[in-house]
Amino acid sequence: MNFGKISKTCICCTTGKSEHVIQETFRLDRQIRFDALELFHEERLLENNHIKDCIDKAIDSLPDKCREIFVMNKLEGKKQKEIAQELHISIHTIEAQMAIAYKKLKEELKAYLP
């Protein structure tokens, strides 16, 4: 038994509207919902691109050595020990530079943090 068709028929009978009018109403409703979701998605993409640009700008504003260490660690995924060996500096220097990077990035990006 097709309850969808029965339900539409009941709606048509009780409201006096033809099935065509009801189908068109359902179609328009779906289109409006789809358009709203699409618009929401586009706005989120623009917002995400803006945040990404702000993060890139904040990273670029770090002092040279600090930025180099931060990028190697967080973007390239290298371990602190590996960075220290590669740059011929101590782990303590790596830790200190990462602390500076976090502090500066937190300040630059505070508008986007909870």
Secondary structure, DSSP 8 states (H G I E B T S, - for coil): --HHHHHHHHHHHHH---HHHHHHHHHHHHHHHHHHHHHHHHHHHHHHHHHHHHHHHHHHTS-HHHHHHHIIIIIS---HHHHHHHHT--HHHHHHHHHHHHHHHHHHTGGG--
